[in-house]
Amino acid sequence: MIYFILRIFSIFIPFRKWRHSYIRNIKRWLRPEKPVDNYAELQKHFERFIMDRTAKDDVSEIKRQIEHIATADAVSMATAPCASHGFDKKTFLIPSYTNSEYLIAEKRNLGNEIQTIAVRHAIKSIFQDAEFQLVDMDNAAFYKSAGDLKKTYVLQAWAAYFPSFLPSGQMNGIFAGTHLTPLAQRTIVELVARAPDYFDDKPLGCRDKATLEFCKKHGVPAYLFRCNTLTLPKRKSAPKHGKILINDVPDFLRACIPRHILSNSVEISQLDDVVMPERFAAATTLLEKYRDAKMIITSRIHCASPAVAMGVPVIFLNYHEDQKRRGSFLDGIIPIYSPDDFVGGRVNWNPIAPNIEDLKKLMLRNLELTIKKSWGDAVGDDELNEVRFKIAEYKS
């Protein structure tokens, strides 16, 4: 009964692609073993919503109930025992974003795919024979292993739209460069309540300081991993005829950019309406444009970060609070400018790209030791802790 009520709700979803994804997910969420009283409560709210479409409070409560059921489902799958007999040390699982497409109108940020490209490169630089399989990040909890050996899933991502971002119990999940949204934070709290020792042997590697602060507040073992895009290889040399790229800078701040820079610049965006599986090719092409730039002025975290790694001078603008939290892993590496800095003339318009090759080595070593420790290999905890401390304290 509850499925059909949820299905009725889909008529209010405007685009067909969105409706199909919504229906697919409610089929996964509503499992017969769930307590009946949850469904009864959910049904009551849907009936009230259908009678009165303006009942905004009811809609919020419906969303809360759906999240509650979905979180319980994801936590159950993440903590379910697995009858594996070891680890597949050759095949790695890395995130894709197929299921998230319908949640963002028209154009999506290629920064998601840029992160996965960086994870793939980082793993390949450590384990040269590595092979890769994509896993839809928002449906990782539903992953089912095809063999007796657990594959390692490296979760570098902005997580998440659904509680089902939690790694399935049938994979060897490693949080290595993870940003947690409020929904994901609530899911982690529920996970730790259900399985207090979940992160004891493999603490959560936070992409940013805001995520780390959340983990500390809630007693979740964690450390500052930073972002794998910082490990991309440095370009061999600066191009002779490189262009200045202005990447997704808000219109109201463009007037602050000096005229001699604007007159020699090219507008470029990290938003693209291309769909899977072409999104990774589009992200690769975009990275090549970043690599060949003379300088980049950007508001995009995953333009600034890979550009720094590739040795491109960057002027990085944070113009809202959430972006400031998510981009905090760049603190101490490059200046992070606010709109007030732009307006007040406090921007260095002739930046020099920092040399972070020593940070790259630390981050790759951390990733290697973290993965090997998750496999049960002998890893020196003193070295691992020292590497993580240096990453957290790093200043360029």
URUR-V357226 format. One record per residue. N is the residue number from 1. RES is the residue in three letters. OMEGA is omega in whole degrees, 0 to 359 (999 if undefined). Layout:
n=N res=RES omega=OMEGA
n=N res=RES omega=OMEGA
//
This chain:
n=1 res=MET omega=183
n=2 res=ILE omega=179
n=3 res=TYR omega=182
n=4 res=PHE omega=177
n=5 res=ILE omega=176
n=6 res=LEU omega=180
n=7 res=ARG omega=177
n=8 res=ILE omega=181
n=9 res=PHE omega=184
n=10 res=SER omega=180
n=11 res=ILE omega=180
n=12 res=PHE omega=179
n=13 res=ILE omega=195
n=14 res=PRO omega=187
n=15 res=PHE omega=185
n=16 res=ARG omega=181
n=17 res=LYS omega=178
n=18 res=TRP omega=181
n=19 res=ARG omega=182
n=20 res=HIS omega=179
n=21 res=SER omega=179
n=22 res=TYR omega=182
n=23 res=ILE omega=179
n=24 res=ARG omega=182
n=25 res=ASN omega=179
n=26 res=ILE omega=175
n=27 res=LYS omega=180
n=28 res=ARG omega=184
n=29 res=TRP omega=189
n=30 res=LEU omega=183
n=31 res=ARG omega=188
n=32 res=PRO omega=183
n=33 res=GLU omega=181
n=34 res=LYS omega=181
n=35 res=PRO omega=183
n=36 res=VAL omega=184
n=37 res=ASP omega=175
n=38 res=ASN omega=181
n=39 res=TYR omega=180
n=40 res=ALA omega=179
n=41 res=GLU omega=179
n=42 res=LEU omega=180
n=43 res=GLN omega=180
n=44 res=LYS omega=182
n=45 res=HIS omega=178
n=46 res=PHE omega=179
n=47 res=GLU omega=178
n=48 res=ARG omega=180
n=49 res=PHE omega=181
n=50 res=ILE omega=179
n=51 res=MET omega=184
n=52 res=ASP omega=185
n=53 res=ARG omega=181
n=54 res=THR omega=183
n=55 res=ALA omega=185
n=56 res=LYS omega=179
n=57 res=ASP omega=179
n=58 res=ASP omega=178
n=59 res=VAL omega=178
n=60 res=SER omega=179
n=61 res=GLU omega=177
n=62 res=ILE omega=179
n=63 res=LYS omega=179
n=64 res=ARG omega=180
n=65 res=GLN omega=179
n=66 res=ILE omega=179
n=67 res=GLU omega=180
n=68 res=HIS omega=181
n=69 res=ILE omega=182
n=70 res=ALA omega=179
n=71 res=THR omega=178
n=72 res=ALA omega=179
n=73 res=ASP omega=183
n=74 res=ALA omega=179
n=75 res=VAL omega=178
n=76 res=SER omega=181
n=77 res=MET omega=180
n=78 res=ALA omega=184
n=79 res=THR omega=181
n=80 res=ALA omega=178
n=81 res=PRO omega=181
n=82 res=CYS omega=183
n=83 res=ALA omega=180
n=84 res=SER omega=183
n=85 res=HIS omega=180
n=86 res=GLY omega=185
n=87 res=PHE omega=170
n=88 res=ASP omega=186
n=89 res=LYS omega=180
n=90 res=LYS omega=184
n=91 res=THR omega=180
n=92 res=PHE omega=176
n=93 res=LEU omega=180
n=94 res=ILE omega=189
n=95 res=PRO omega=163
n=96 res=SER omega=190
n=97 res=TYR omega=183
n=98 res=THR omega=186
n=99 res=ASN omega=185
n=100 res=SER omega=188
n=101 res=GLU omega=188
n=102 res=TYR omega=184
n=103 res=LEU omega=182
n=104 res=ILE omega=186
n=105 res=ALA omega=171
n=106 res=GLU omega=186
n=107 res=LYS omega=181
n=108 res=ARG omega=181
n=109 res=ASN omega=179
n=110 res=LEU omega=176
n=111 res=GLY omega=176
n=112 res=ASN omega=181
n=113 res=GLU omega=177
n=114 res=ILE omega=178
n=115 res=GLN omega=181
n=116 res=THR omega=176
n=117 res=ILE omega=180
n=118 res=ALA omega=178
n=119 res=VAL omega=179
n=120 res=ARG omega=181
n=121 res=HIS omega=181
n=122 res=ALA omega=180
n=123 res=ILE omega=182
n=124 res=LYS omega=180
n=125 res=SER omega=179
n=126 res=ILE omega=181
n=127 res=PHE omega=190
n=128 res=GLN omega=181
n=129 res=ASP omega=185
n=130 res=ALA omega=172
n=131 res=GLU omega=190
n=132 res=PHE omega=172
n=133 res=GLN omega=178
n=134 res=LEU omega=176
n=135 res=VAL omega=177
n=136 res=ASP omega=188
n=137 res=MET omega=183
n=138 res=ASP omega=177
n=139 res=ASN omega=183
n=140 res=ALA omega=181
n=141 res=ALA omega=181
n=142 res=PHE omega=183
n=143 res=TYR omega=177
n=144 res=LYS omega=182
n=145 res=SER omega=180
n=146 res=ALA omega=182
n=147 res=GLY omega=182
n=148 res=ASP omega=184
n=149 res=LEU omega=178
n=150 res=LYS omega=173
n=151 res=LYS omega=182
n=152 res=THR omega=181
n=153 res=TYR omega=181
n=154 res=VAL omega=186
n=155 res=LEU omega=168
n=156 res=GLN omega=186
n=157 res=ALA omega=163
n=158 res=TRP omega=186
n=159 res=ALA omega=7
n=160 res=ALA omega=175
n=161 res=TYR omega=183
n=162 res=PHE omega=175
n=163 res=PRO omega=182
n=164 res=SER omega=171
n=165 res=PHE omega=181
n=166 res=LEU omega=179
n=167 res=PRO omega=177
n=168 res=SER omega=175
n=169 res=GLY omega=180
n=170 res=GLN omega=173
n=171 res=MET omega=176
n=172 res=ASN omega=186
n=173 res=GLY omega=178
n=174 res=ILE omega=175
n=175 res=PHE omega=186
n=176 res=ALA omega=183
n=177 res=GLY omega=186
n=178 res=THR omega=170
n=179 res=HIS omega=182
n=180 res=LEU omega=172
n=181 res=THR omega=176
n=182 res=PRO omega=178
n=183 res=LEU omega=180
n=184 res=ALA omega=178
n=185 res=GLN omega=178
n=186 res=ARG omega=179
n=187 res=THR omega=179
n=188 res=ILE omega=177
n=189 res=VAL omega=179
n=190 res=GLU omega=179
n=191 res=LEU omega=181
n=192 res=VAL omega=176
n=193 res=ALA omega=181
n=194 res=ARG omega=182
n=195 res=ALA omega=186
n=196 res=PRO omega=183
n=197 res=ASP omega=186
n=198 res=TYR omega=184
n=199 res=PHE omega=185
n=200 res=ASP omega=183
n=201 res=ASP omega=179
n=202 res=LYS omega=183
n=203 res=PRO omega=184
n=204 res=LEU omega=178
n=205 res=GLY omega=187
n=206 res=CYS omega=178
n=207 res=ARG omega=188
n=208 res=ASP omega=184
n=209 res=LYS omega=179
n=210 res=ALA omega=177
n=211 res=THR omega=178
n=212 res=LEU omega=179
n=213 res=GLU omega=176
n=214 res=PHE omega=182
n=215 res=CYS omega=179
n=216 res=LYS omega=181
n=217 res=LYS omega=185
n=218 res=HIS omega=175
n=219 res=GLY omega=179
n=220 res=VAL omega=178
n=221 res=PRO omega=186
n=222 res=ALA omega=176
n=223 res=TYR omega=180
n=224 res=LEU omega=179
n=225 res=PHE omega=193
n=226 res=ARG omega=188
n=227 res=CYS omega=182
n=228 res=ASN omega=177
n=229 res=THR omega=176
n=230 res=LEU omega=181
n=231 res=THR omega=178
n=232 res=LEU omega=186
n=233 res=PRO omega=178
n=234 res=LYS omega=179
n=235 res=ARG omega=185
n=236 res=LYS omega=179
n=237 res=SER omega=177
n=238 res=ALA omega=181
n=239 res=PRO omega=181
n=240 res=LYS omega=184
n=241 res=HIS omega=180
n=242 res=GLY omega=182
n=243 res=LYS omega=171
n=244 res=ILE omega=181
n=245 res=LEU omega=172
n=246 res=ILE omega=192
n=247 res=ASN omega=173
n=248 res=ASP omega=172
n=249 res=VAL omega=182
n=250 res=PRO omega=183
n=251 res=ASP omega=186
n=252 res=PHE omega=179
n=253 res=LEU omega=180
n=254 res=ARG omega=181
n=255 res=ALA omega=180
n=256 res=CYS omega=182
n=257 res=ILE omega=181
n=258 res=PRO omega=185
n=259 res=ARG omega=183
n=260 res=HIS omega=175
n=261 res=ILE omega=180
n=262 res=LEU omega=183
n=263 res=SER omega=180
n=264 res=ASN omega=185
n=265 res=SER omega=177
n=266 res=VAL omega=177
n=267 res=GLU omega=179
n=268 res=ILE omega=182
n=269 res=SER omega=175
n=270 res=GLN omega=177
n=271 res=LEU omega=183
n=272 res=ASP omega=180
n=273 res=ASP omega=177
n=274 res=VAL omega=183
n=275 res=VAL omega=178
n=276 res=MET omega=3
n=277 res=PRO omega=184
n=278 res=GLU omega=185
n=279 res=ARG omega=180
n=280 res=PHE omega=176
n=281 res=ALA omega=179
n=282 res=ALA omega=179
n=283 res=ALA omega=178
n=284 res=THR omega=177
n=285 res=THR omega=179
n=286 res=LEU omega=177
n=287 res=LEU omega=178
n=288 res=GLU omega=176
n=289 res=LYS omega=177
n=290 res=TYR omega=183
n=291 res=ARG omega=186
n=292 res=ASP omega=182
n=293 res=ALA omega=173
n=294 res=LYS omega=178
n=295 res=MET omega=179
n=296 res=ILE omega=170
n=297 res=ILE omega=190
n=298 res=THR omega=170
n=299 res=SER omega=184
n=300 res=ARG omega=180
n=301 res=ILE omega=184
n=302 res=HIS omega=157
n=303 res=CYS omega=182
n=304 res=ALA omega=185
n=305 res=SER omega=177
n=306 res=PRO omega=178
n=307 res=ALA omega=177
n=308 res=VAL omega=181
n=309 res=ALA omega=183
n=310 res=MET omega=177
n=311 res=GLY omega=180
n=312 res=VAL omega=176
n=313 res=PRO omega=186
n=314 res=VAL omega=167
n=315 res=ILE omega=189
n=316 res=PHE omega=182
n=317 res=LEU omega=170
n=318 res=ASN omega=186
n=319 res=TYR omega=169
n=320 res=HIS omega=192
n=321 res=GLU omega=181
n=322 res=ASP omega=178
n=323 res=GLN omega=178
n=324 res=LYS omega=179
n=325 res=ARG omega=184
n=326 res=ARG omega=182
n=327 res=GLY omega=185
n=328 res=SER omega=178
n=329 res=PHE omega=178
n=330 res=LEU omega=176
n=331 res=ASP omega=179
n=332 res=GLY omega=180
n=333 res=ILE omega=175
n=334 res=ILE omega=174
n=335 res=PRO omega=176
n=336 res=ILE omega=188
n=337 res=TYR omega=176
n=338 res=SER omega=174
n=339 res=PRO omega=178
n=340 res=ASP omega=177
n=341 res=ASP omega=178
n=342 res=PHE omega=184
n=343 res=VAL omega=184
n=344 res=GLY omega=177
n=345 res=GLY omega=182
n=346 res=ARG omega=181
n=347 res=VAL omega=173
n=348 res=ASN omega=184
n=349 res=TRP omega=177
n=350 res=ASN omega=186
n=351 res=PRO omega=175
n=352 res=ILE omega=180
n=353 res=ALA omega=179
n=354 res=PRO omega=175
n=355 res=ASN omega=182
n=356 res=ILE omega=181
n=357 res=GLU omega=178
n=358 res=ASP omega=176
n=359 res=LEU omega=179
n=360 res=LYS omega=180
n=361 res=LYS omega=179
n=362 res=LEU omega=183
n=363 res=MET omega=179
n=364 res=LEU omega=177
n=365 res=ARG omega=177
n=366 res=ASN omega=180
n=367 res=LEU omega=179
n=368 res=GLU omega=182
n=369 res=LEU omega=180
n=370 res=THR omega=180
n=371 res=ILE omega=181
n=372 res=LYS omega=178
n=373 res=LYS omega=178
n=374 res=SER omega=177
n=375 res=TRP omega=183
n=376 res=GLY omega=178
n=377 res=ASP omega=179
n=378 res=ALA omega=181
n=379 res=VAL omega=180
n=380 res=GLY omega=182
n=381 res=ASP omega=180
n=382 res=ASP omega=179
n=383 res=GLU omega=182
n=384 res=LEU omega=180
n=385 res=ASN omega=179
n=386 res=GLU omega=179
n=387 res=VAL omega=181
n=388 res=ARG omega=178
n=389 res=PHE omega=181
n=390 res=LYS omega=178
n=391 res=ILE omega=183
n=392 res=ALA omega=185
n=393 res=GLU omega=189
n=394 res=TYR omega=171
n=395 res=LYS omega=181
n=396 res=SER omega=999
//
